[in-house]
Structures are given as C-alpha cells and as structure tokens.
Amino acid sequence: MQENSYCWGTGRRKNALARVRLCPGNGELKINDRTVEEYFPRLVWQAQVLQSLKVANLEGKVDVFVNASGGGLTGQAGAIKMGIARALIRMNPDLRPALKKEGLLTRDPRMVERKKFGQKGARGKRQFSKR
C-alpha cells in the first residue's frame, strides 16, 4: 500500500453514520477534528471505538480520521467501530476472519420502535380503570 493512499469504510448504527478514512501512520485518531477522549467522555465509548484496531493488532500503526453524524454518542461509537472494521478489510483482506469472529462486521439491526396512534409511545398504553 502506498504512503498517502486512504482506505474508506462506512459504519451505521441506529440513526448514526460514520465515514472512516484509514491510512498508514503513527496512530492518530480524530473524530470530527477532535481526539477520542474529547469526543467520547465515557471510557465504554472509547473502548468500543478502539475495539476494531485492537482485534486487528494495528493500534498505533494506522491513522484514523472519522466524520460522524446523526444519532447519539452510543450510536456513533457503534458506527465508528463498524466503519473502522470495514476500512481495515479494504486495507488488508486477510483481517476479515478475525474481525468477523468478533462480530465487528455485523450491522446491529435494532432500531427505535415507532410510536403508535392512540398510545403514549411505542408500547405505553393509557391507564386502564376497571371501575
């Protein structure tokens, strides 16, 4: 792979979208021009974002630049995790079995259930009075 060539990957979760760009480097990770610690205050989110790189054993060896939008921070962390995994496969197809085994290539299909008419929410009904 050439020095300035990028590998792209797109990740989605809930309503979040993450466009990830990977290139060989010294381990720089920027999300919307901010560091991981700045963007994700909780350690759970930070660990989730770095999971794909840990599995591929590429921490500190590739630069990651992410453009994340939509949804909340939990959804964005999941989307970034998937986007990095997809970009890593483009970079090195031999990583696919390891990433697949960890479930990093599977899109989480869970979405918010819609609100139904005549009800307070998706499942919440009006209070029932027997008498």
N, C-alpha and C positions, 0 to 999 in steps of 0.2 A: 504494500500500500504506500502511495506517495505521501510526502510530508504534509501537504496542505489539502489533501482530499478529505472531504467530510462524508460521514455515513448518517443518513437520516432515519428516524423512526417516529411513528405516531402512536400515542397511547391515549385511551379513553377510559373513563370510569364515571358512572353516574352522569352528571352534566359537565364534567371537566374534560378538557382537551389539552394534551401536552405534545408539542412538536420538539423533538430532541435532535440535536446535532452533535455528533461524536467525531473527534479526531485525535490522533496520537499526540501525547503531550505529557505534562507533569502533574496531572491530577486536579486541574482546576475544574470546579463545578459551579456554574452560575445559573440561577433560576430568575428569569425576568431581571437580569443585571444585578442580582443580589446573591449573597452567599446562602448556602443551605441553612446555616444557623440563624441568619437574619430572616429568611423567608418562612421557615418552619420552626416555630419556637419549641414545639414538643419533640422530645427525643424519639418517640414512636414514629412520627412522620419522617424524621431524619433517617432513621434506620431503614424504613420502608423504601425511601428513595435510593439508598446506597446498596440495597439487597442484591440487585442485578449485577452490580460491579463486584460485590463480594463473591457471588457464586462463580462468576467468570474469572476471578482472581486477577482483576485488572485495576484495582484501586491504586491511584497514584500513577497510572500509566497512560490514561486517556483523559482528554479534556472534554467536558460535557457542558453544552450550552442548551438551556431549555427555555421555551416560550410557553408558559402555562396560562390557560384562561378558562373561565366558567367554573361553576360549582363552588364547593368549599375546599378547605385545605386538605381534608381527608381524601376527597375525590381526586384532587390534584396530585397528591402524593402517590396514590394508586396509578394514576395515568402516567406519571413520570416514570415510575417503576417499570411499567409495561413498555413505554417508549424507549427507554434505555435498553431493555432486553431485545427489542426488535432491531434497534440500531446496531447492537453488538452482533446479531446474527448476520446483518448485512456486511459488517466488518470482517467477521470470521465465522463462516457457516458451521465449523466444527464445534462451536459452543452450543448448538441447538439442543442436543440430548441433555446436557447439564441444566440448561435453563428450563427446558420442558419438564424435567423431573421435579424441579422446584415449583412448577405451576406459574412461572412468570410470563408465559406466552398465552395464557388463557384469559380472555376478557371476562370480567365479573359481570354477569348479566343482570344483577339486582338493580332495580330502579325504584323510584318512589311511586307508590300506587296512587292512582288519581283519586280525587275527591268525587264522591257520588252525589247526585242531586237528592235533596230531601234528607241528607245526613250532614253531620257536623264536619266530618272528614272522610278519609278513605274507609275506615271501619267504624268510627264513632257514631252511634245512633242517638236519637233523642231519648231522654229518660222515660222509662216505662212505668206507668202508675196503674197498679192493679185495682185500686178503689178510688 
